[in-house]
Amino acid sequence: MSPSVLAWAMVATVGLVVAEVFGGILGHSVALLNDAVHNLSDVPALGISWLAMRWARRPADDDRTYGYHRAGTLAAFTNAVVLVLLSGWLGYEAIERLRSPVTVVESWMIWTSLAALLVNGGITLALVRGHSDLNLRSILVHNFGDALSNIAIIVGAVVMHYTGATWIDPLLGLAIGLLVLYSSIGILRESSHILLEGRPKGTRVEEVARAILGVDQVMEVHDIHIWSLGGAHNAMSCHARIPDMHMDRCEDILTAIQKKMAEEYGIEHITVQLERAGLPATSGYVMPEPLQKP
């Protein structure tokens, strides 16, 4: 996905915030004003994600030898923290509105929220293609929550118009806040896992070690480390014990290990230290015991 999509989304969101502020003032709607603040929080989130997408395309340099792949993960973590805090604030506002209902002009709520729904719905659809990217997924969740809040305001305004039940709007707002909180915690957990050098999802250290042992002449594997650089970029390092042989044969073994890791586990950056000796006594290996061929 091109960063220009996020740039246009940011411009559209700023315009939406201005429209909701005017709609809230003219319609005496606290819900619209709160939703304007909610949408305003999208602007820095979109800006951070736009910057992260541009950084992720930059090549590696002397300072960041792995490149900038984690820029998007850092942006997702930041956005998720903002979403968690925002969900708590919106929940508090919803509870306060349940205690003290506010009389509003329903027509302003409906028409302004319809316009907001078109904008947020359009942004959400534009980001669906990048749902597998953690950074874009945090923005997708954010805008999907905005679209749900617009629907809640519309439904609440219609029901309040016919029934006078002012408690419906804050109740829906509270439910939306809980939904956004649940989704944000998932993104926060996944992004922090990557930032803490966690292994890629669906990859098991012992399974990878046994796959390396399947390469001809590899007798033992230890000191395995597997981590994600962000997105679909994964890395691995390990020590492999092999018999004494010519350097040309060693290079064939390295090539076979790299090919198997790339094809079976999607690990593209692989560092293998070949050894003749056994496990070093002071090694900080991950596996409790080195895997050996029977």
ABEGO torsion letter per residue (X at the ends): XBAAAAAAAAAAAAAAAAAAAAAAAAAGBAAAAAAAAAAAAAAAAAAAAAAAAAAAABBBBAABAAEAAAAAAAAAAAAAAAAAAAAAAAAAAAAAAAABBBBBBAAAAAAAAAAAAAAAAAAAAAAAAAAABAAAAAAAAAAAAAAAAAAAAAAAAAAAAAAGBAAAAAAAAAAAAAAAAAAAAAAAAAAAAAAAGBBBBGBBAAAAAAAAAABBGBABBBGBBBBBAEEABBBBBBBBBBBBBBAAAAAAAAAAAAAAAAAAAGBABBBBBBBABBBBAABBBABABBBBBX
